Amino acid sequence: MATQARPHLIDERVLKAQSHPIRAHILNILSEGPSSPARMQRRMENVSLNLVCHHIKVLRDVGLIELVDVRQHGGRREHIYRATQRQYFTLDEWLAIDSKLRNPIITTILGQISEDTARAILEGRFAELPDSHLSRSPIELDRKGWEEVVAVLETALEGVLEAHARSVERSAESGEELMPARVMIMQFPIGREGAGD
């Protein structure tokens, strides 16, 4: 089954599967490439292998991941899974999600961003390439300006995903090793500092 660029309109079972923190962590790991339950468990804190296997079954049952290989290692078998679709929501899908389920999804994504950036800093890789990008842009927008930024970020995301796909294709032909990277794009409203004082 080929990896799809966008998820189908989300049904309740799929949404519930995606919104659980352990399952979100599994999907995040699998977004980097195929992996086994044991390897995924080693990347999680205080999560047993049995619990990882339970959540893998849930994700597999709703079609978010699939078994792609079974490898023999002596007397044991290693099951290798991969994500079947990229994990992000279109605007229509996001609006269809019950508002009480949105915050857990946002919290999980922000936790993953925090883990990724902390790991890159601890490994000394964050500033390894001189053209890495880091910016924080406090701005003020009217409603039309907000919509303009939404459009710019959607175009940027599409460009990022297209660059990823082309890189994978070129690597398959050239044999060049791909460099794992993270691109975070955020836009959110915030209260004025001191407004609550």
Contacts in CASP RR format, 6 or more apart in sequence:
PFRMAT RR
TARGET T0000
AUTHOR 0000-0000-0000
METHOD contacts of the structure
MODEL  1
MATQARPHLIDERVLKAQSHPIRAHILNILSEGPSSPARMQRRMENVSLN
LVCHHIKVLRDVGLIELVDVRQHGGRREHIYRATQRQYFTLDEWLAIDSK
LRNPIITTILGQISEDTARAILEGRFAELPDSHLSRSPIELDRKGWEEVV
AVLETALEGVLEAHARSVERSAESGEELMPARVMIMQFPIGREGAGD
1 66 0 8 1.000
1 84 0 8 1.000
3 82 0 8 1.000
3 83 0 8 1.000
3 84 0 8 1.000
3 85 0 8 1.000
3 86 0 8 1.000
4 84 0 8 1.000
4 85 0 8 1.000
4 86 0 8 1.000
5 85 0 8 1.000
5 86 0 8 1.000
5 161 0 8 1.000
6 85 0 8 1.000
6 86 0 8 1.000
6 88 0 8 1.000
6 90 0 8 1.000
7 14 0 8 1.000
7 85 0 8 1.000
7 86 0 8 1.000
7 87 0 8 1.000
7 88 0 8 1.000
7 89 0 8 1.000
7 90 0 8 1.000
7 93 0 8 1.000
8 85 0 8 1.000
9 92 0 8 1.000
9 93 0 8 1.000
9 96 0 8 1.000
10 18 0 8 1.000
10 89 0 8 1.000
10 93 0 8 1.000
10 96 0 8 1.000
10 97 0 8 1.000
13 62 0 8 1.000
14 62 0 8 1.000
14 63 0 8 1.000
14 64 0 8 1.000
15 97 0 8 1.000
15 101 0 8 1.000
17 23 0 8 1.000
17 58 0 8 1.000
17 59 0 8 1.000
17 62 0 8 1.000
17 64 0 8 1.000
18 24 0 8 1.000
18 27 0 8 1.000
18 64 0 8 1.000
18 87 0 8 1.000
18 105 0 8 1.000
19 101 0 8 1.000
19 104 0 8 1.000
19 105 0 8 1.000
19 108 0 8 1.000
20 55 0 8 1.000
20 58 0 8 1.000
21 104 0 8 1.000
21 108 0 8 1.000
22 44 0 8 1.000
22 47 0 8 1.000
22 51 0 8 1.000
22 52 0 8 1.000
22 55 0 8 1.000
23 55 0 8 1.000
23 58 0 8 1.000
23 59 0 8 1.000
24 105 0 8 1.000
24 108 0 8 1.000
24 109 0 8 1.000
24 112 0 8 1.000
25 40 0 8 1.000
25 43 0 8 1.000
25 44 0 8 1.000
25 108 0 8 1.000
25 112 0 8 1.000
26 40 0 8 1.000
26 52 0 8 1.000
26 55 0 8 1.000
26 56 0 8 1.000
26 59 0 8 1.000
26 65 0 8 1.000
27 59 0 8 1.000
27 64 0 8 1.000
27 65 0 8 1.000
27 83 0 8 1.000
27 87 0 8 1.000
28 87 0 8 1.000
28 112 0 8 1.000
29 35 0 8 1.000
29 40 0 8 1.000
29 43 0 8 1.000
30 40 0 8 1.000
30 65 0 8 1.000
30 81 0 8 1.000
30 82 0 8 1.000
30 83 0 8 1.000
31 83 0 8 1.000
31 86 0 8 1.000
31 87 0 8 1.000
32 180 0 8 1.000
33 82 0 8 1.000
33 83 0 8 1.000
34 68 0 8 1.000
34 69 0 8 1.000
34 80 0 8 1.000
34 81 0 8 1.000
34 82 0 8 1.000
35 80 0 8 1.000
35 81 0 8 1.000
35 82 0 8 1.000
36 78 0 8 1.000
36 79 0 8 1.000
36 80 0 8 1.000
36 81 0 8 1.000
37 49 0 8 1.000
37 52 0 8 1.000
37 53 0 8 1.000
37 56 0 8 1.000
37 79 0 8 1.000
37 81 0 8 1.000
38 49 0 8 1.000
38 78 0 8 1.000
40 52 0 8 1.000
40 56 0 8 1.000
41 47 0 8 1.000
41 48 0 8 1.000
41 49 0 8 1.000
41 52 0 8 1.000
44 52 0 8 1.000
56 65 0 8 1.000
56 81 0 8 1.000
59 65 0 8 1.000
60 66 0 8 1.000
60 67 0 8 1.000
60 81 0 8 1.000
63 84 0 8 1.000
64 83 0 8 1.000
64 84 0 8 1.000
64 85 0 8 1.000
64 87 0 8 1.000
65 81 0 8 1.000
65 82 0 8 1.000
65 83 0 8 1.000
65 84 0 8 1.000
66 81 0 8 1.000
66 82 0 8 1.000
66 84 0 8 1.000
67 79 0 8 1.000
67 80 0 8 1.000
67 81 0 8 1.000
68 80 0 8 1.000
68 81 0 8 1.000
68 82 0 8 1.000
69 79 0 8 1.000
69 80 0 8 1.000
70 77 0 8 1.000
70 78 0 8 1.000
70 79 0 8 1.000
70 80 0 8 1.000
71 77 0 8 1.000
71 78 0 8 1.000
71 80 0 8 1.000
72 78 0 8 1.000
86 161 0 8 1.000
88 157 0 8 1.000
89 97 0 8 1.000
94 102 0 8 1.000
97 105 0 8 1.000
113 182 0 8 1.000
113 184 0 8 1.000
116 182 0 8 1.000
116 184 0 8 1.000
117 126 0 8 1.000
117 182 0 8 1.000
117 184 0 8 1.000
120 126 0 8 1.000
120 182 0 8 1.000
126 132 0 8 1.000
126 134 0 8 1.000
141 148 0 8 1.000
141 149 0 8 1.000
149 187 0 8 1.000
150 187 0 8 1.000
153 185 0 8 1.000
153 187 0 8 1.000
156 185 0 8 1.000
157 185 0 8 1.000
160 183 0 8 1.000
160 185 0 8 1.000
167 178 0 8 1.000
168 178 0 8 1.000
170 176 0 8 1.000
171 177 0 8 1.000
171 178 0 8 1.000
END
